Amino acid sequence: MQQPQIELMNLDKPKQSIASALLSKKSVKKNQRKSRFSRFSRISKLSVHDLKTGLFYIRESWRSGMATTFLTMPFAMNAGNNSGLNASVGLTSAFIGSFVNGLFSGSNHSIYVPNQMAALFNYNITQQYGDEAVPWVTLMIGIIIYVCGLFKWHHLIEFMPSYVIEGYFWGLGFLIINNYIGYGFGLSDLQSNRGVQVYEDRFEMYKSYFQRGDVYHLYAAIGVFLFLYIGNKVHKPFPWVLVSTFVGIFIGQLFPNERCLRSVYGDVSLSFNWIETYGEIFQVDFKILYKLFQEAIPMALYIMTQNLICAKGAEIMINVKCDYDQEIECVSVCNILSGLLGGIPCNAQQRLYVLNIKVKEVNRWSSILNAFSILIFYGVLGKYFMEIPLFIIGGQVLYSGYQCPTWSFYDRVIATRRYLTIFKVIALATLSVYYGPIPASLIGSLYALLKFAETMSAAASEIVLKQGPQSVKLRQSMTRQQDGEDEQRVQVDVEDDLLDDINVEYIIYRFNGSLNYINAKNHVEQIKRLPEIDTIVFSFRYVSVFDEQALDRLGVIMDNLLKSGRELYFTGLHEQMIEQMKFNQFFKDFIEIKSQNLKFLGK
């Protein structure tokens, strides 16, 4: 019998007075209360429960927030400028995206900036409907993404394989370098010509760069890249991006020249303009809004897919867990607010681990501090930062493009000699360059789906020969490649599928797993190769699920077996399975006419 536990009193401990006990109880209750900050769910999500923790996260995140600003602002300004609006719109949209991302993001990896790929889409909208139409489309994109999130379609991204994600980022890295390499030559052809195809192909562009550009300027950009690369290798935590940026400001102030950001985008500032209902061309009415809604649907799906690919990439490559529901909410809220405040479409285009930032809660603060850095450095101090030479920006862009692929992923792939995976990544990256990252990712996902279907088409089954008192396994097929192997004769236990009062030799064909339209064909091929024995038992004991198309295929072969004089038996059945089988005419007739040939589970 278990002895009762006796609590021993500590005689050395002084007795506590009633007053001190009450004070102690009050202090405990006070400590258990939520702080003023943590009452707000979004602030609590940032782990800010008091002033001390808030200052800690600011101290830990200010470098990453500033570095993010300096690396992404050229992209944001270019998105606004090439949309047919101006660089200030891109800057404002980046501010909104960064702030919303810090509060709503479902992943600790993302950096929200205006969508680069949407620039041509925005430009066509401005040309057809006017500048005032772009915020309305942005607002619609946010609403469409929110509605799509209600159907949970975004969880399908979990089935995208890692090599498709890596192909996407390889292609994205190349496109980043390709679209901004002109900065390295001191040129800005692709940034200054809105909606115009300046060159017929990339080779013509590179040829023109070398003919018109300054090669020494390119050497300087490569020097900035090497400075960032070597610095990252020597000491990752140090903010090398900040050093290169402030060196650029110093050079721009001491040696001003035309090859700077100001010559490309002019003067920029943060400007919040409430969404407008009319303009020189644009006017709100049902017909116009309906057309804009039609334009917004494909771009909303594009932005949602790109956002999820970025989140999935961080989750696969560096094990950063992502709440996909929250991520969809974030990108929808971001675009709704951007549209209401006169901005352009935004989404997650960069990953924080590109900057080697810790993937913890500080990343949310990093995004918020990114927003404040935009406000301070490009909103208040923009006249200084717009003087940064283009070769500084060109070197930073080269570094951003270089960091897009996850190099540790290739270390693992090469170590395990998965060279076919590298080939797949290169093929998808090539498709990304020529047809766009999102179409290439969809093609890669379709390929992965078909390969998965091919693998799952293996007809998992067991074929057992019953000879008198003995049962021997002729073949166990778990993969399609095993179908042609030599017959294995081993003693097996098939008592549950044995037929009562049947003394003749017969074959037991056991279906294993699921019966579906993918593997039904291979089951039919295996049944055709069964030994020439008059009695066949089909066991459904280990069937987990089957579909109507599989029943249709099996019904045809089984009907042919009956016509050839074979006797068929079904075992391992249950009532629900019988009801599903009755949707096929052969099985329905067999169940009604040959009911004595059915054996149910447990009987």
Secondary structure, DSSP 8 states (H G I E B T S, - for coil): ----------TTS----HHHHHHHHHHHHHHHS--TTTTSHHHHHTT--SHHHHHHHHHHHHHHHHHHHHHHHHHHHHHHHHTTS-HHHHHHHHHHHHHHHHHH-SSSSEEEEE-STTHHHHHHHHHHH-TTHHHHHHHHHHHHHHHHHHTTGGGGGGGS-HHHHHHHHHHHHHHHHHHHGGGGGT--HHHHSTT----SSHHHHHHHHHHHS-HHHHHHHHHHHHHHHHHHHH-TTS-HHHHHHHHHHHHHHHS--SSBHHHHH-S---------SB-SS-B--HHHHHHHHHHHHHHHHHHHHHHHHHHHHHHHHH-----HHHHHHHHHHHHHHHHHTT---EEEEEEGGGGT---STHHHHHHHHHHHHIIIIIIISHHHHTT-BHHHHHHHHHHHHHHSS-HHHHHHHHHTT-HHHHHHHHHHHHHHHHH-HHHHHHHHHHHHHHHHHHHHTS--EEEEEEETTEEEEEEEESSGGGGGS----EE---GGG--TT--S-EEEEEEEEEE-TTTHHHHHHHHHTS-S-SEEEEEEEEEEEE-HHHHHHHHHHHHHHHHTT-EEEEEEE-HHHHHHHTTSHHHHHHHHH-GGGEEETT-
